[in-house]
Amino acid sequence: MPKAPSASAKAPRKTAATKSNAIATQAQKPPVHRTPIAGRVFDARPDRLDFRDLPYTPPLRSLSPCWPLQTDLARYLKSYVAAGLVLDQGSDGACTGFGLACVVNYLLWLQHLSLGDGHVFTAVSPRMLYELARRYDEWPGDDYEGSSCRGALKGWHKHGVCSETLWPFSQKGFVRPLPGWDSDAPSRPLGVYYRIDRTSVVDLQAAILNIGAIYVSAKVHDGWDTLMRSRATAVPKNHASLSVIPAAKDPGTLGGHAFALVGYNQRGFIVQNSWGTRWGNAGFAILPYEEWVLYGTDAWACALGVPQLLPAAQQKAGAVAMRTQIASAFRLGSGRSLTSLGRSARQPANPVDDPWPFDHPFLQPLYHPLTTPRAYELTLVTGNDGEIVPTDFTHDPLNRVGLVQETVHERPLAWLATQNPKTTLRLAIYAHGGLNAEDESIQRNRVLAPYFLANGIYPLFLTWKTGPGETLANMAADWFHSLFGDRDALATGVFEDLKDAKDRMVEALGNVLGTGIWSQMRNNARDSSKPGHGIDLLAEALRDLSNTLQQQGATLELHLIGHSAGSILLGHLLDRLGPAGGSVVKVRSCELFAAACSSRFALDHYLKAHANGVLPLDQLWLDVLRDEDEKADGLPTPGFAAYGKSLLYLVSRALEDVRKQPLLGMARALDESFATNQDQWDAGSLADVQQWLANWPSKPDRLRVWPSPWVQHTRDGQQIQATHGSFDNNIEVMTFVLRRILAGKKLVGDLEWLDY
């Protein structure tokens, strides 16, 4: 089958970065089990314990001695095999996708027969199910070949599954889906799924009888290989003609494998395998009960769902327009699925299957929040070691270069082609601060992005897979609990008079227990600039974008915005945009909200960027809280302040390499009256503060100290407390950013809602 027509589907250029990325990726792959069985890879991983799994409860009914019935077995299997539905995964370790595809195909086939459907039956895509399994797998990373059953089921539940013709599986490598896969996948949704007690043979039998097929995994051995023939074998005519998988000859040949169970009899379960029709009897065999008890690892009951038609966003007068669902190419957040609908979506343009973070009416329709998939198209997610997380499962997960190029190069160019004039691409890179993990950051991007796009600015967001700030805030509450016991004591006010003493104790414990997390965050940001990692790939894509625009007679106008720890990511990006990374990419402006980088870091990266001609220091704006508002903040929240100051105070006094480290986002680090104050700052760091103040022109308005303990975050005047995390909720601050980038040009409308 041909590949989807996308430039990013082409093989990436073989640069030093891509070679290094490939080497790093290979080095990080966990080992997979390879056995002598026909050169196959066995790497289905057992599901981790998850108490959220719903247990399968069999109905109270008698079981048939065998299933399918003797009269049905030959009829079902003969037509099933004739339709080409016995799959062969070859040497690919993709059994989680193939095993679940066996189950889905079998259930759809039974439905097809019962309805007497005269249409040609279409098999589902093992490739899609396998890629989903890797994205939703609970094991760290997604570069290895194997995955778990739960991951595959989660993916089907959240995205549906398209036909094999729209997303074929190639033994030669990854193939992107064809256009239309996303509208086809919702036509085959998962209804419900339950974990079966794998130790109960009766429960498995009951599930097979009631549903038709179940999805399982087990350790397989060399006994399975004895059923491999030199040519396709005959379809079994009855239960007695099914071959039995013999016991292991060599117990050392074990590896995880996922497959379907489609029946049972007195001897054992009927396996439908994905090793082609040369295995067993046309792909089927008996797994003895004693073998299952010894080697079975997971078992799931799943049932087909019902496709949904939903109201269209724009209704015609006197008519109710309906639409089919579109599957997302990106991971959906916790609690979301293809068939889940938002009860809160009441505004006409608010989609019930992908509801906005709020349900407010807009005066300016261009400011409507984006869909979740569209927000992902504007976002790069970084994980451990600063590597790009492959969020789009329709991309080869190993081709991070292609993903970044599509996000940073192709899509902005396509957007510019729709603008008038087309001579300047205003690109704003917004680096989140790690105060929120991926799911919540994406929701913020849905709201923020339209304010940029509607005003002629293309936004790109950098977010963290796991937010370090969010983690530290929660840890502060744990530290309080370990010191003082019941956290409910906070609500009584008993610690109010001892606030500073309590905070010093939390800082002391945080210095012991929390520095590792903060150091890891800084190291991840640093490592992201390594060849083939996130910031390095971003910088290369920006160079390519700048060169392409020059060839088209246009220019790139690049603006940077960073919140909290995002200032550290942007500092490393400035390095890669300088001469050390190749040709210099100039940055028009930069604005940092509550920057969590040290004064020393600012000198090493932001002052260096000025010296390298990347970012003029007079085009650097710093937004900070007043010191009294930093001290009125609290972690994890001001209302539940286990630590009675802001995250920046905790970082400065407990988590940095030295205690009382001056941070660029703290008002006192930018106040000359504290530049020699050893009570406020570490004595060894005072020279850094003084050098920064001597070089950065804070006047006339480059230093923006928020003057109030409150910020307005809605168009109707609602306010929230001014905190470390409130800058991107602040309508006045975000309005200033947009107008500054536009050089004073009027916005298409006032900002309306930032109460995500």
N, C-alpha and C positions, 0 to 999 in steps of 0.2 A: 504494500500500500504506500502511496506517496506521503511525504511528510506534509504537515500543515504549512501553508505558505506564509512563513514568518522569517524575517531576516535573522532574528535571534536564534532560529533553529539551525542556522548554518554552523559548521564547525568553527570554533573560535580561533583567532590568530594564535600561533604558537610563539608566544613571547616568553621572556624569562619568568614573568609573573605567573602565566598559566602553567608553565612547567613546574614551577615551585609549588603552585597550588595543588597540582596533581600529585606531586611527591608527598606533600603534607597530608593530603586526603588519604592516600594509600597507607601512610604510616599510622593513621588514626583508626583504620578499620579494625574492629574486633575480629578475632579469628572465627572462622566458620568451620563446622564439622564436615569433613569430606570422607566419604566411605567408599568402599569398593563397589557400590551398587551402581553399575552402569555409568560411572563417571558423574553421578549427580551430586548436587549440593544440598545438604540437609541443615537448615538453619531456622526453622520455625521455633521461636523462643516461647517458653511457657509464659502465660500471663502472670503479672504480678498480682498479689493479693489486693483487692479493692473492695472495701465494704459497701461501696455504692452499687455493686452488681446486684441486679434483681434475680433472686433464685427461681428456677423453674419448679412449679408445683404440678405434678401430673394430675389429670382429671381422674375421678373415681370411675373407672370402667375396666372391663375385662380385656386382656390382650389376646390378639389372635396368635395361634401357634407359630405363624410365620408371617412376614410382611416384606414385600407385597404378597398378596395371595398368589398361589400357584398359577391361576388362570391369568393374572395380571402381569406377572413378572416378565414372561416372554414378550407380551404385547408392549409393555412399557420400554423394556430395554432394547428390543429389536428396532423400534422406530426411533428411539433415542440415539442409538449408535448410527443408524442410517442417516440421521440428520447431521452427523458430524459433531456431536456434542461431547464426545470423549476427548478431553484436552490432553496436550502433551507440552509440559513446560521445558522439555529438553534439559540442558545442563544449567539453566538459570535457577538461582535460589529464590524463586518467587512463589513458593508453594502457598503462602498465605493468600495471595491474590488468586491463584489457580484453584485452591481448595474451596474458597468462598464462591468463586465463579461456578464451580461444579454444583454447589448447593443452590445458587440462584437459578442457574439453567435448569436444574432438575425440577425445582418448584414451579418455575414458569412453564416448563414442559408439561407437567401434570395439569396445570391450569389450562394450558393450550388444548390438551386432549379433552378435558372435561367440558370445555366450552364449545368444542367442535369448531374451533377457529380455522377458517380456510386460508388465512394468510400464511405466508412463508415465515417460519419461526426464525427469530434473530437471536443469536447467542450474545451474552454480555461480555464486557471487556475485562479479562484478567489483569491487563496492564493497569487500568484505572484503579481496580481494587487493590492491587499491589502498591501502587504509588500512594494511595490513600492510607494504606496500612503503615507505610513508613512515616508519613506525616503525623499520624495520630498514635504512633507506637509510644508506649510508656518508657521504653529504654532510651538512654541518652543517645543523641545523634541520629542521623538518617542516611549515612553514607554506606552502611553495610547492606548486604543483600537480603538478610532475613528480617523478620518482624514478628509481631504477635497476632493471635486471632482477634483479641479485643481491639487492636488498632484498626484492623480491616473492617470490623463491624461498625466501629465508630465512624469511619469514613463513609461507609455505605449509608449509615443513618443520617449523616449530615449533607451528603451530596447526591445520593442516588447512584446509579451506575448506567453508563451509556453502552451502546452496542459495540461488539467487537469490530465491526466494519468501520466505525468512527474512531476507534482507538485500538489498532492492532498491536499484537505483541511480536516483536522481531527478535530473533536469536542473534542478530548482528549488532544490537544495541538499542538504545532508547529511541523511540519514535514519538513525536508530539501528536496529539489528537487532531483530527480534521475539524474544520468549522462545523458547528451544529452539535458537537458533543454536549455542550452545556444546556441546550434545550431538550436533548434526548434523554440525558441522565435522570431528570426528575420524573420521567414516565415509568421508572422502575424503583420506587422508593422502598426502603425497609420499613416494615410496620412496627413490630416489637421484637425484642430479643432478650433472652434470659440465659443465665449461666446454669448449666445442669451439673448436679453433683456427679462428678466423673467416677466416683467409687460405686455408684448405684447402677448396675446393669439394667435394672427394671425401669429406672427413670429414663435412661437413654432409649430403651425400647418403647416406652410410652410416648416419648417425644417424637420418635420416628413414625409411630403409628398415627399420631394426631396431626403431624405436619407434613411428613413425606421424606424429609432429609434433615440431617443436623450437621453442624460444622464442628470438626474436632481436630485435635493435634495429638501426636504421640511420638515416642521415640521409635524409629524403625531400625531394622538390622538386616544382616545379609540374607535372612530367610525371605525377605520381600523380593530379593533379586532372583531367587530361584523361579519365580513366576514370569520372568521376562523371556519372551519367545523371539524367534528369528523373523517371524512374520505375524500379521494380524491374526488373532484367534477368533473362533466362532462365538457368537452371542449365546449366553446361557439360555437354555429352554426352560429350566426349572431350578429350584433350589439345590437339588442333588447334583446338578452339573457344574456348580460353582466350585472352583479350586479353593483350597484352604492354604493360607499363608503358614508355612512351617515355622517351627521354633528356631531361634538363633543358633548358628553353628559357632560363631565367634562373638561372644558377648561384647567385645571391644568395638564392634562396628555399629555404633549407635549414633543417631542424629535426629534432630527435630524435624517433623514433617506435618503439614496440614492437609486435610482431605475431607471428603464427605462420607457420611454413613447414610445409606439410602434404604436399608432394610435389615432384617434379622431373621434368624431361624434357630433351630435347636443347637447348631454348632457355633454360631457367633454372629457378628455384625457383617452386613454386606458393605464393603468398601467400594466407593467410586474413586478411583485414583486419577492423577493427572500425568500419567506416564505413557499415554497413547494406547492404542488398541492391541499392541503386542504384549501388554502386561496382563496377567491373569486371564480372564475370559472377556475379551474385547474391552478391557479396562476395569473389570469388576472382579472381586474375590471375597472370600470369607476371612474375617479377622476373628480368630477364636476368642471367646470371652476371657480365658485365662491370660491371653496375650494382652488384651486391653487392660485388664487389671494390673498387669505388670508394667506396662509401658505407656498407657494413656495419660495425657497431661491436662488437656482442657476439652470442654464440650459445651457447645452453645446451641440453643434452639432459637431459630429466627423465622419470621413469617413475612410474607409480602405485604406491602402497604398499598394505599390507594393514591394515585396521582391527584393533585389538587389544581383546580382553577380558582384564581383569586381576582378580586376587583382590580381593574386597571387604575393607575394613579390619576389619569385624566378621564373623566366620564363625559359622554355626550349627553346633551339635554334630552330627557325622556327615555334614555336607554341605559342599561347596565353593561358596560364593556368589561369583558373578562380577559385574563391573560394566563398563560402557562408560566410556571416557575422557570427560573434560570439558575443552574447550579454554579456555585462559586468555584473558581480555580484556586482559591486560597483557603487556608485553615479557618474554620469557624470556631468562635469562642466557646467556652464551657457553658453547657446548658442549651446551646443552640442546635437545631437539627433542621433538615429539609422540610419537615412537616410541622415544626413548631411555629406558632403565630403569636404576635405580640398583642396582648389585650389593650395596651395603652395607646396604640396607634389609632388616633381618631381624626387627625388632620388629613384632608383628601390626598395630599401628596406623600404622606408617610406610609411606606410599604409595610403591611402587616407581617410579611415574612422576613423582613430585615429592618425592624423599626429603628427610628432615630434614637440617640441617647436621651432625648426628651421629646415631648409632643406639643410643641409650640407653633402658633401660626406665624408666618413670615410676611412682612410687608414687601420684601424684595425676594421674588422667587429664585433669583440666581444664588441666593444664600442658603437654599435648602441643603441639608447635609448630604454627603455622598453616600452611595451604597458601600457596604463593607468591602466588596471586591475592588471597587474603584479606589477606595482609600489605600488598599494594599498596593495597587499599581503605582502609587506615589510614595511608597515606603520601602526602605531597606532596613532589615532587622539584623542585628549583630548578636552573636552568641559568645561562647567561650573562646578565648584567644582572639577575639575581634573578628572572627570569621563570619561571612554572610550566611544567614540561615535561609535555605532554599524554600521560601514561602509558597511559591507558585508550583503546585504539583504537576502542572502540564509541562514544566521544564525538566530536563535532565538534572537531577540534584547535584551531580558532579560538575555541571557547567555553570559555575557561579559567574564567570566572566559574561556569559550570554545573558544571565538574569540582570546583572548590573548594567550592561550595555542597553538592554531593552528599557530599563527603568530610567536611566540617566541620559541616554543618547536618543534612542528611537522615539519614545513617547513625547518628550519635550519638543523634538523637531516636528512631529506630526501635529502637536497642539499649536505650535507657532504658525504652521501653514494655514490654520483656521483664523488667525488673528489679523487685524488690520490696524497699524502697518505691520509688516513682517520683517522689519529691519533690525529689531532688537529683541532678544530673548531675555526677559527679566526672570532670573531663576533664584529662588530663595531656598536655601538648605536650612531646615529647622531640626536641630539636634535636641531631642528630648533629654530630660535630666535624669532618667532612671528612677523617677518618683513613682512610676507606674510600670507594670509589666506589659507585655506585648498586647494582650487583648484590650486593656483599657486605653493604652496609647493609640491603638487603631481607632477606637471610638472618638478620641479627641481629634484625630486627624480627619475623621469624617466631618466634624464641625468646623475645624479651622480652615481646611483646604478651600472650600467655596469662597471664603472671604478673600483669599489670594487670587484664585482663578477668575472670579468675577471682575476683579480690578486689574487684570492683565499681568498677573505675576504667577509663574508656574512654581508650585511648592514641591520640594522633596523632603521627606521626613526620615530622620535616622532614629530608630528606636531600639530598645534593648529587649532581648528575649525574656530576661528576668530583671526587673528593676532593682538595682542595689539600694537606692534610697528607700523604696518600699520595704525591702527586707530589713534594713537597719531600723526603720521606724518600728516595725513589729518586734525586733529584737530588743529595743529599748524597754518595751513593756515587759518582756521576759526578764531583763536584767533587774527591773524594779521588783518584780515578783520574787526573784531569788534573794534580793536584799531585804525586802520588807514584808513578804508574804502576800496576803490577799490584796489583789489590785483594787478591790472595791473600796479600800481605804482612801483612794484618791478622791472619791466622790464626797467624802465627809469633810474635806478641807483640813484634815489633821496635819498634813505636811505643808500647808501654806506658809506658816511661820518659819519652817525649816527648808524652804524651797532651794536656796543655794547650796546648803549642806547636802540635801538629798541629791541634787544634780551632780555635785562633786563625787558622791559615792557611785552614782550611775556612770559617770565619766571614767572613774577608776576601773570599774568592772568592764566597761566598754573597751578600755585600752587593752585589756587582757583578751577579751572574747570577740571584739568586733573589728580589730585592725585587719584581720585576714580578709574579711569581705571587702573592705574599702581598698586594700592593697590589690586584691584580685580585680576589682573594677578598674583601677588605674592601669594595671598590667594588661587587662583586656583592651583598654583604649590604646595603650602603647603598641600592643601586638597587632592591632588592627591596621597599623601602617606597614607591617611586614609585607614582602612581596606575595601577592595572591590573596591577601586578607582584605577586610572590608574597606578601610579608608584608602588603601593602596588602589584597589579596583575602582573606587569612586573617583579618585584623583585622575586615574588614567581615562576613565569615561568622560570626565569633564574636559580633559585635554582634547580628546577626540571630538567632543561636542563643539568646543571652541574652534577647532580647525575646520570642522564641517561648516559651521556658520560663516567663517571667513571666506571659504570657497563659494558660499552662496551670496556673498556680499552683505552679510548680516554680522551682528556682534553679540557676544555673550556678556550680560551684565549680571554678575554674581554677587549675591548677598547672603550672609551667614547670620543665623539666629541660634543661640544656644541657651538652654535652661539648666542651671545647676551643674551636674556632672557632664552635661552636653558640652560645656566649655572645654573640657579636657579632650573630648573627641575632636572638636573643631581646631584645637591647638595642634594636634597631630595632622589634621587635614591641611592646615596652613603649611606645615613642613613639606608635605608631599606635593603641594601646589607650587613650591619654590623650585629653585634651580636643581636641588638634589633629586627631584623627581623627574626632571626633564625640562621642557620649555615652561616658562613661568606663566601661570594662570592668575590673572589679577582679580582681586576681590574688591568690589566697589564699596561695600560697607559690612560691618559686623555689629551685632547687638547681643549682649549677654545679660540674661536674667539671673540674679542671685548666683553668680558664677562660683562653682565649688572648687576651682583650681587655686593653687597657692600663688602668692606674689612671685615666688621663684619660678614657677611654671610659666606665669605670664611673661616674665623676662626671657625665658628660654625659648618661647614659642611665638607669642604675639609681638614682642619687641623684635625678635628675629625676623618675623614676617615683614615688619616695617623695613628692616635693613635690607631684606631681599627683594624689595619692591613688590611684594604680594598684597599687603594690606597697609595703607597709610594709617598711622595711629590716630590721626585726627578724624578718622572715619570709624572709630571704635566707640560705641555707646555702652555704658554700664548702668543697669537698672538694679537698685538695691532697696531693701527695707531700712527704715530708721532703726537704730540700735534698740530702742525701747520696744519696737514691734518684733525684732528678732527674739527678744527676751520674753515677749508675751506669746510667742508661738509655742508649740509643744509637740512631743512625739509620744505615741503615734499620731495624736491629734491634739489641738489646743484644749478641747473639751475633756480629754482623757490624757493628761500630760504626765506620763510616767517619767519623762524628762522634760523639764519646764522651759526649754529654750528651743531654738530652731535646729534643723539638721546641720546647718553650717556651724553653729556653735559646737555641736557634738563632734563633727569632723575636726574642727580646729583644736578642740581641747582633749579629744580622746583617740581619734582614729588616724590622724596624720603621723608622720614619722617623728615629729617633735610636738610637744604639748604647746598649745597657744600658737599654732601656725597661722599666720595671717592669710586669709582667703580673699580673693579678688571681689567676691560678692558680698563682703561685709563692709558696712558703711565706715567703720572705724579703721579699716585697712586702707581707706581712700581719704582719710582725714589727717591733714598734716599735724594736727595737735596731738595725735596718738603715734606719730611716726618714730618717736623716741621713747615711748612708754613701755618699759619692761614689765609692768604689771599686766598690760593688755596683751603684749605679744612676746614670743620667745626672743630673748636678747640676740641670739645668733641670726634671727630673721629680720631684724630691724633695718639692716642695710638694704634688703630686698624691697621693703616697703618704700624706703626713701628713694631708691633708684627708680622704682616704677613711677612714683609721683613726680620725679624730676623729668621723666620722659613722656608721660601720657598727658596730653592737653585736656584736662577735665572740663575746662570752660570753653565756650559759654554754656553748653547744655549737654556735654558728653556724659556727665555724671547726673543720673536721674534718681534722686532719692524719693521714694514714694512718701508723700507728706501726711498720710492719714492711716489710722488703724483699720480702715474699712476700704473695700474696693467694690465698685459697681460691676455686676456681671450679667445683668439683663437690661433690655431696652426700657423696661418699666421701672427701673431704679432700684431693684433688689440688690442688697449688699451682702458680702461675706467678709470675714476677718482677713486682713492682710497677712498672709503667711508666706513661707518660703515657696510653696507650690501654687500661689495664687496669681502669678504674673500672666499666665496664659488664660486666666479667667477674667482678667482686668480689661474691660472694654476700652478704657482710656489708653492704656499701654499698648494694646494691640492696634488701636486706631493710629497711634503715633507711629508705630512700626510701618504700617502700610503706607501712610502718607509720606513718611520719610523716604521709603524705597521709590515711591512714585514722584519724588521731588516736588511735593506739594499739590500734585494733581488731585482733583476732587474724586472721592469714592463714589461708586454707583449707588450707594446707600449707606446709612449709618449701620454700624455693627449692631446686631440684635440680641443674640443669645450666646453666652459662653458659660452656661451653668451645667456643664457636663458632669 
